[in-house]
Amino acid sequence: MKGPRLAPIDKLAEHMANGCPSVIEAAHRMRLPIQDVERLWTRIIRRLGKQAR
């Protein structure tokens, strides 16, 4: 049995934390449009603030 489904923003964060080389690659892995994933990534960066640097 699989665990609970993650929201797209959580999936993206997990992909990037696990070493996904780019947002574009993550979009392909998630089977989502690149623009949508770029928007999600922007939201993650805003939430993290100084931690993201």
N, CA, C and O of each residue as an XYZ file, in Angstrom:
212
protein
N       0.839     -1.189      0.000
C       0.000      0.000      0.000
C       0.880      1.247      0.000
O       1.877      1.337      0.716
N       0.477      2.194     -0.821
C       1.232      3.448     -0.893
C       0.796      4.378      0.232
O      -0.285      4.233      0.804
N       1.668      5.337      0.534
C       1.350      6.330      1.552
C       0.337      7.334      1.024
O      -0.128      7.209     -0.109
N      -0.007      8.320      1.829
C      -0.968      9.332      1.379
C      -0.412     10.115      0.202
O       0.792     10.352      0.098
N      -1.308     10.506     -0.670
C      -0.887     11.295     -1.843
C      -0.453     12.685     -1.399
O      -1.087     13.314     -0.552
N       0.631     13.142     -1.984
C       1.137     14.473     -1.654
C       0.541     15.503     -2.604
O       0.231     15.198     -3.756
N       0.387     16.714     -2.113
C      -0.028     17.829     -2.963
C       1.115     18.129     -3.934
O       2.276     17.869     -3.616
N       0.802     18.673     -5.113
C       1.861     18.964     -6.091
C       3.017     19.793     -5.531
O       4.173     19.555     -5.883
N       2.719     20.756     -4.670
C       3.795     21.593     -4.121
C       4.713     20.749     -3.226
O       5.924     20.968     -3.189
N       4.132     19.792     -2.513
C       4.935     18.914     -1.664
C       5.756     17.931     -2.494
O       6.896     17.615     -2.154
N       5.160     17.452     -3.588
C       5.896     16.552     -4.492
C       7.097     17.266     -5.090
O       8.193     16.710     -5.163
N       6.878     18.511     -5.521
C       7.972     19.288     -6.103
C       9.082     19.496     -5.074
O      10.260     19.318     -5.384
N       8.712     19.867     -3.869
C       9.711     20.078     -2.821
C      10.501     18.795     -2.573
O      11.715     18.835     -2.374
N       9.812     17.667     -2.586
C      10.480     16.389     -2.370
C      11.446     16.062     -3.519
O      12.570     15.621     -3.281
N      11.005     16.280     -4.754
C      11.880     16.031     -5.911
C      13.149     16.880     -5.829
O      14.254     16.379     -6.035
N      12.981     18.163     -5.528
C      14.124     19.059     -5.494
C      15.045     18.716     -4.321
O      16.267     18.792     -4.450
N      14.468     18.342     -3.188
C      15.282     17.971     -2.029
C      16.065     16.689     -2.286
O      17.145     16.491     -1.729
N      15.521     15.828     -3.124
C      16.180     14.560     -3.439
C      17.169     14.678     -4.596
O      17.659     13.667     -5.098
N      17.465     15.901     -5.021
C      18.512     16.108     -6.001
C      18.067     16.221     -7.444
O      18.886     16.059     -8.348
N      16.804     16.490     -7.686
C      16.349     16.697     -9.063
C      17.121     17.902     -9.622
O      17.164     18.952     -8.980
N      17.731     17.765    -10.808
C      18.635     18.804    -11.291
C      17.981     20.130    -11.693
O      18.649     21.164    -11.698
N      16.690     20.117    -12.030
C      16.054     21.368    -12.453
C      14.546     21.289    -12.278
O      13.973     20.212    -12.117
N      13.922     22.456    -12.314
C      12.465     22.530    -12.234
C      11.849     21.867    -13.463
O      10.798     21.234    -13.366
N      12.491     22.009    -14.603
C      11.982     21.395    -15.834
C      11.983     19.873    -15.714
O      11.014     19.219    -16.098
N      13.053     19.318    -15.190
C      13.119     17.872    -14.980
C      12.037     17.427    -13.996
O      11.402     16.391    -14.196
N      11.829     18.200    -12.945
C      10.783     17.870    -11.975
C       9.410     17.891    -12.641
O       8.572     17.034    -12.359
N       9.174     18.857    -13.517
C       7.891     18.933    -14.233
C       7.666     17.665    -15.053
O       6.562     17.120    -15.072
N       8.706     17.202    -15.724
C       8.577     15.970    -16.505
C       8.296     14.777    -15.603
O       7.448     13.943    -15.922
N       8.989     14.690    -14.498
C       8.782     13.574    -13.563
C       7.381     13.600    -12.961
O       6.783     12.554    -12.712
N       6.866     14.806    -12.729
C       5.545     14.957    -12.127
C       4.428     14.932    -13.165
O       3.248     14.877    -12.818
N       4.806     14.972    -14.428
C       3.846     15.010    -15.540
C       2.908     16.211    -15.427
O       1.691     16.093    -15.572
N       3.510     17.361    -15.163
C       2.776     18.618    -15.079
C       3.387     19.613    -16.055
O       4.556     19.484    -16.416
N       2.605     20.612    -16.491
C       3.171     21.656    -17.348
C       4.302     22.400    -16.635
O       4.237     22.652    -15.432
N       5.326     22.741    -17.393
C       6.490     23.428    -16.830
C       6.083     24.727    -16.150
O       6.591     25.041    -15.073
N       5.170     25.494    -16.759
C       4.746     26.759    -16.156
C       4.119     26.557    -14.781
O       4.348     27.348    -13.867
N       3.325     25.495    -14.638
C       2.707     25.222    -13.337
C       3.763     24.912    -12.287
O       3.685     25.392    -11.156
N       4.744     24.115    -12.664
C       5.799     23.743    -11.722
C       6.664     24.952    -11.379
O       7.100     25.091    -10.237
N       6.916     25.825    -12.349
C       7.676     27.050    -12.063
C       6.931     27.919    -11.055
O       7.547     28.506    -10.164
N       5.601     28.005    -11.192
C       4.806     28.778    -10.230
C       4.890     28.162     -8.832
O       5.035     28.874     -7.838
N       4.796     26.835     -8.769
C       4.915     26.158     -7.478
C       6.276     26.414     -6.846
O       6.373     26.669     -5.646
N       7.329     26.344     -7.661
C       8.689     26.562     -7.160
C       8.837     27.989     -6.626
O       9.478     28.203     -5.597
N       8.252     28.954     -7.315
C       8.287     30.347     -6.859
C       7.604     30.477     -5.500
O       8.093     31.190     -4.623
N       6.469     29.785     -5.323
C       5.778     29.809     -4.023
C       6.646     29.205     -2.925
O       6.688     29.722     -1.809
N       7.335     28.117     -3.237
C       8.207     27.479     -2.239
C       9.318     28.433     -1.830
O       9.593     28.597     -0.641
N       9.953     29.059     -2.803
C      11.051     29.987     -2.528
C      10.562     31.161     -1.675
O      11.250     31.579     -0.744
N       9.377     31.692     -1.989
C       8.842     32.804     -1.200
C       8.598     32.393      0.247
O       8.896     33.147      1.174
N       8.054     31.195      0.433
C       7.762     30.722      1.794
C       9.039     30.506      2.601
O       9.084     30.793      3.797
N      10.070     30.000      1.938
C      11.312     29.729      2.659
C      12.099     30.988      2.974
O      12.832     31.039      3.963
N      11.950     31.992      2.144
C      12.640     33.264      2.377
C      14.147     33.084      2.397
O      14.723     32.551      1.449
N      14.786     33.521      3.466
C      16.257     33.476      3.576
C      16.791     32.056      3.614
O      17.937     31.825      3.228
N      15.992     31.095      4.070
C      16.446     29.694      4.110
C      16.741     29.147      2.726
O      17.555     28.236      2.574
N      16.085     29.698      1.718
C      16.240     29.188      0.348
C      17.593     29.581     -0.258
O      18.000     29.028     -1.279
N      18.271     30.513      0.357
C      19.544     30.977     -0.225
C      20.706     30.195      0.273
O      21.843     30.460     -0.120
